[in-house]
Amino acid sequence: MDFYFEFENEDSKESENLSAKENDGKGFSVDTAAAQEPEISLEPQKKSSFAGELFEWLDVLATAIIAVVIIFSLIFRVATIDGDSMQNTLFTGDKVIISNLAYTPEQGDIVVISRNIENTVEDVKTGQVPIIKRVIAVGGQTVDIDFERGVVYVDGVMLEEDYTKTPTNNKDGVEFPLYVPEGYIFVLGDNRNNSLDSRSSQIGENGLIDTRYVLGHAILRIFPFDSIGRLDK
Protein backbone atom coordinates (compact mmCIF):
# COMPACT_ATOMS: atom_id res chain seq x y z
CA MET A 1 0.00 0.00 0.00
CA ASP A 2 2.81 2.39 0.87
CA PHE A 3 4.56 1.62 -2.39
CA TYR A 4 1.39 2.09 -4.42
CA PHE A 5 0.60 5.34 -2.67
CA GLU A 6 4.07 6.72 -3.19
CA PHE A 7 4.06 5.60 -6.84
CA GLU A 8 0.81 7.38 -7.43
CA ASN A 9 2.16 10.59 -5.92
CA GLU A 10 5.23 10.49 -8.03
CA ASP A 11 3.24 9.85 -11.17
CA SER A 12 0.89 12.71 -10.32
CA LYS A 13 3.82 15.02 -9.71
CA GLU A 14 5.39 14.02 -13.01
CA SER A 15 2.04 14.61 -14.74
CA GLU A 16 1.70 17.99 -13.09
CA ASN A 17 5.25 18.93 -14.07
CA LEU A 18 4.65 17.76 -17.62
CA SER A 19 1.45 19.77 -17.83
CA ALA A 20 3.19 22.80 -16.41
CA LYS A 21 5.96 22.48 -18.99
CA GLU A 22 3.44 22.12 -21.80
CA ASN A 23 1.57 25.12 -20.51
CA ASP A 24 4.76 27.14 -20.25
CA GLY A 25 5.83 26.15 -23.74
CA LYS A 26 2.56 26.20 -25.63
CA GLY A 27 -0.16 27.44 -23.30
CA PHE A 28 -3.07 25.83 -25.15
CA SER A 29 -3.40 22.21 -24.05
CA VAL A 30 -6.34 22.88 -21.73
CA ASP A 31 -7.92 25.50 -24.01
CA THR A 32 -7.80 23.13 -27.00
CA ALA A 33 -9.67 20.44 -25.12
CA ALA A 34 -12.23 22.98 -23.94
CA ALA A 35 -12.68 24.35 -27.46
CA GLN A 36 -13.18 20.89 -28.98
CA GLU A 37 -16.01 19.93 -26.66
CA PRO A 38 -18.48 22.66 -27.78
CA GLU A 39 -17.79 21.84 -31.45
CA ILE A 40 -18.92 18.27 -30.88
CA SER A 41 -21.99 19.34 -28.93
CA LEU A 42 -23.06 22.01 -31.48
CA GLU A 43 -23.42 19.62 -34.44
CA PRO A 44 -26.77 18.12 -33.40
CA GLN A 45 -27.99 21.62 -32.54
CA LYS A 46 -27.31 22.81 -36.10
CA LYS A 47 -29.21 19.83 -37.53
CA SER A 48 -32.09 20.46 -35.16
CA SER A 49 -32.12 24.16 -36.07
CA PHE A 50 -32.21 23.41 -39.81
CA ALA A 51 -35.06 20.95 -39.38
CA GLY A 52 -36.97 23.50 -37.33
CA GLU A 53 -36.53 26.24 -39.92
CA LEU A 54 -37.59 23.88 -42.71
CA PHE A 55 -40.72 22.92 -40.79
CA GLU A 56 -41.55 26.61 -40.21
CA TRP A 57 -41.18 27.42 -43.92
CA LEU A 58 -43.39 24.46 -44.90
CA ASP A 59 -45.97 25.56 -42.35
CA VAL A 60 -46.00 29.11 -43.74
CA LEU A 61 -46.26 27.79 -47.31
CA ALA A 62 -49.17 25.49 -46.44
CA THR A 63 -50.97 28.33 -44.65
CA ALA A 64 -50.49 30.64 -47.64
CA ILE A 65 -51.86 28.03 -50.07
CA ILE A 66 -54.92 27.44 -47.89
CA ALA A 67 -55.50 31.20 -47.60
CA VAL A 68 -55.32 31.64 -51.39
CA VAL A 69 -57.79 28.79 -51.94
CA ILE A 70 -60.24 30.28 -49.43
CA ILE A 71 -59.91 33.78 -50.89
CA PHE A 72 -60.51 32.61 -54.45
CA SER A 73 -63.40 30.40 -53.36
CA LEU A 74 -65.27 32.98 -51.29
CA ILE A 75 -64.15 36.38 -52.54
CA PHE A 76 -62.75 36.03 -56.07
CA ARG A 77 -63.72 33.90 -59.05
CA VAL A 78 -62.13 33.34 -62.42
CA ALA A 79 -64.39 33.75 -65.46
CA THR A 80 -63.56 32.78 -69.04
CA ILE A 81 -64.93 34.97 -71.83
CA ASP A 82 -66.96 33.22 -74.51
CA GLY A 83 -68.33 35.48 -77.23
CA ASP A 84 -67.74 38.72 -79.11
CA SER A 85 -70.08 41.12 -77.31
CA MET A 86 -67.34 42.86 -75.28
CA GLN A 87 -64.83 43.47 -78.07
CA ASN A 88 -62.54 45.35 -78.29
CA THR A 89 -62.17 45.18 -74.51
CA LEU A 90 -62.48 41.42 -73.98
CA PHE A 91 -62.09 38.54 -76.41
CA THR A 92 -63.07 34.87 -76.44
CA GLY A 93 -60.65 32.89 -74.27
CA ASP A 94 -59.69 35.82 -72.04
CA LYS A 95 -59.72 35.02 -68.33
CA VAL A 96 -60.75 37.64 -65.80
CA ILE A 97 -60.99 37.79 -62.03
CA ILE A 98 -64.32 38.91 -60.65
CA SER A 99 -65.06 39.99 -57.08
CA ASN A 100 -68.35 40.46 -55.25
CA LEU A 101 -66.96 41.42 -51.85
CA ALA A 102 -69.18 44.26 -50.56
CA TYR A 103 -69.74 45.25 -54.18
CA THR A 104 -72.26 47.78 -55.47
CA PRO A 105 -72.35 48.27 -59.27
CA GLU A 106 -71.17 51.64 -60.53
CA GLN A 107 -71.40 53.29 -63.93
CA GLY A 108 -68.59 52.08 -66.19
CA ASP A 109 -67.94 48.81 -64.32
CA ILE A 110 -67.71 45.55 -66.24
CA VAL A 111 -69.90 43.00 -64.49
CA VAL A 112 -70.75 39.31 -64.79
CA ILE A 113 -74.50 38.73 -64.64
CA SER A 114 -76.42 35.55 -63.95
CA ARG A 115 -79.46 35.00 -66.16
CA ASN A 116 -81.22 33.68 -63.05
CA ILE A 117 -80.69 34.28 -59.35
CA GLU A 118 -79.86 30.66 -58.52
CA ASN A 119 -77.74 30.11 -61.65
CA THR A 120 -78.52 26.39 -61.44
CA VAL A 121 -77.01 23.71 -63.64
CA GLU A 122 -80.41 23.09 -65.25
CA ASP A 123 -80.68 26.70 -66.38
CA VAL A 124 -77.11 26.68 -67.70
CA LYS A 125 -77.98 23.62 -69.80
CA THR A 126 -80.95 25.47 -71.32
CA GLY A 127 -78.80 28.40 -72.35
CA GLN A 128 -79.28 30.65 -69.32
CA VAL A 129 -75.53 31.10 -68.85
CA PRO A 130 -73.98 34.18 -67.22
CA ILE A 131 -73.19 37.17 -69.42
CA ILE A 132 -70.58 39.92 -69.11
CA LYS A 133 -71.46 43.55 -69.90
CA ARG A 134 -70.62 47.12 -69.00
CA VAL A 135 -72.78 49.12 -66.58
CA ILE A 136 -74.13 52.19 -68.38
CA ALA A 137 -76.58 53.44 -65.77
CA VAL A 138 -77.55 52.62 -62.18
CA GLY A 139 -80.68 53.14 -60.11
CA GLY A 140 -82.08 56.66 -60.30
CA GLN A 141 -80.58 57.46 -63.73
CA THR A 142 -82.28 57.78 -67.13
CA VAL A 143 -80.85 56.31 -70.34
CA ASP A 144 -81.55 57.56 -73.84
CA ILE A 145 -79.99 56.42 -77.12
CA ASP A 146 -79.76 58.25 -80.42
CA PHE A 147 -79.62 55.23 -82.73
CA GLU A 148 -79.04 57.30 -85.87
CA ARG A 149 -75.91 58.90 -84.44
CA GLY A 150 -75.05 55.83 -82.38
CA VAL A 151 -74.56 57.71 -79.10
CA VAL A 152 -75.79 57.06 -75.56
CA TYR A 153 -77.02 59.65 -73.06
CA VAL A 154 -77.32 59.24 -69.29
CA ASP A 155 -79.30 61.95 -67.50
CA GLY A 156 -79.04 64.06 -70.65
CA VAL A 157 -75.23 63.87 -70.86
CA MET A 158 -73.64 62.15 -73.87
CA LEU A 159 -71.19 59.46 -72.85
CA GLU A 160 -67.62 59.50 -74.15
CA GLU A 161 -67.22 55.82 -74.99
CA ASP A 162 -63.78 55.22 -76.46
CA TYR A 163 -64.01 51.56 -75.42
CA THR A 164 -66.75 50.60 -77.91
CA LYS A 165 -65.99 48.68 -81.09
CA THR A 166 -68.97 50.10 -82.99
CA PRO A 167 -71.49 52.92 -82.49
CA THR A 168 -74.80 52.08 -80.81
CA ASN A 169 -76.97 51.80 -83.93
CA ASN A 170 -79.00 48.64 -83.28
CA LYS A 171 -82.35 48.92 -81.57
CA ASP A 172 -83.69 45.71 -80.03
CA GLY A 173 -87.20 46.29 -78.70
CA VAL A 174 -86.80 48.40 -75.55
CA GLU A 175 -88.21 51.94 -75.78
CA PHE A 176 -86.17 54.99 -74.82
CA PRO A 177 -85.73 57.13 -72.82
CA LEU A 178 -85.71 54.53 -70.05
CA TYR A 179 -85.68 55.23 -66.33
CA VAL A 180 -83.63 52.82 -64.18
CA PRO A 181 -85.31 52.21 -60.80
CA GLU A 182 -83.35 51.64 -57.60
CA GLY A 183 -81.96 48.13 -57.31
CA TYR A 184 -81.49 47.78 -61.08
CA ILE A 185 -78.80 48.55 -63.65
CA PHE A 186 -78.75 49.12 -67.41
CA VAL A 187 -75.93 47.34 -69.29
CA LEU A 188 -74.51 47.26 -72.80
CA GLY A 189 -71.81 45.26 -74.54
CA ASP A 190 -68.82 47.17 -75.91
CA ASN A 191 -69.39 45.57 -79.32
CA ARG A 192 -72.66 47.46 -79.63
CA ASN A 193 -73.96 45.96 -82.89
CA ASN A 194 -73.22 42.38 -81.80
CA SER A 195 -74.47 42.24 -78.21
CA LEU A 196 -77.61 41.00 -76.47
CA ASP A 197 -77.99 43.48 -73.63
CA SER A 198 -80.38 45.96 -71.98
CA ARG A 199 -81.70 47.09 -75.37
CA SER A 200 -83.53 43.74 -75.50
CA SER A 201 -86.52 42.66 -73.40
CA GLN A 202 -84.97 39.16 -73.39
CA ILE A 203 -82.53 40.43 -70.76
CA GLY A 204 -83.78 40.96 -67.22
CA GLU A 205 -87.02 42.90 -66.79
CA ASN A 206 -87.56 44.80 -70.01
CA GLY A 207 -83.80 45.10 -70.33
CA LEU A 208 -83.16 46.14 -66.74
CA ILE A 209 -80.96 43.92 -64.56
CA ASP A 210 -81.86 43.25 -60.95
CA THR A 211 -78.65 43.84 -58.98
CA ARG A 212 -79.22 40.48 -57.23
CA TYR A 213 -78.27 38.91 -60.56
CA VAL A 214 -74.82 40.51 -60.53
CA LEU A 215 -72.27 37.80 -59.73
CA GLY A 216 -69.36 40.20 -59.46
CA HIS A 217 -67.20 42.99 -60.81
CA ALA A 218 -64.57 42.06 -63.41
CA ILE A 219 -61.50 43.78 -62.05
CA LEU A 220 -58.47 42.13 -63.65
CA ARG A 221 -57.57 40.24 -66.82
CA ILE A 222 -55.11 37.44 -66.05
CA PHE A 223 -54.95 35.77 -69.48
CA PRO A 224 -53.54 36.08 -72.09
CA PHE A 225 -50.35 36.94 -70.29
CA ASP A 226 -49.41 39.75 -72.67
CA SER A 227 -52.71 41.50 -71.81
CA ILE A 228 -52.63 41.17 -68.01
CA GLY A 229 -53.97 44.28 -66.34
CA ARG A 230 -56.84 46.05 -64.64
CA LEU A 231 -60.15 46.47 -66.44
CA ASP A 232 -60.56 50.18 -65.79
CA LYS A 233 -63.66 52.16 -66.57
Secondary structure, 3 states (H helix, E strand, C coil): CHHHHHHHHHHHHHHHHHHHHHHHHCCCHHHHHHHHHHHHHHHHHHHHHHHHHHHHHHHHHHHHHHHHHHHHHHCEEEEECCCCCCCCCCCCCCEEEEECCCCCCCCCCEEEECCCCCCCHHHHHCCCCCEEEEEEEECCCEEEEECCCCEEEECCEECCCCCCCECCCCCCECCCCEECCCCEEEEECCEHHHCCCCCECCCCECCEEEHHHEEEEEEEEEECHHHCEECCC
